[in-house]
Amino acid sequence: MKKYVCDVCGWEYDEEKGYPEGGIAPGTKWEDVPEDFECPLCLVGKDQFSEE
């Protein structure tokens, strides 16, 4: 399982934990996160995240 970090604000998406508050189940791989996903803190898109 990998982690991805928002390049703008530093919010972290952890594949192991998912993002249940946003409807993304634990264990969801980054490539399976919807393309219209936005950072919950600064609202940038998936293209602004980097693998940690």
Beta strands, then each sheet from edge to edge (+ up, - down):
strand 1: 3-6
strand 2: 12-14
strand 3: 49-51
sheet 1: 2+ 1- 3+
end
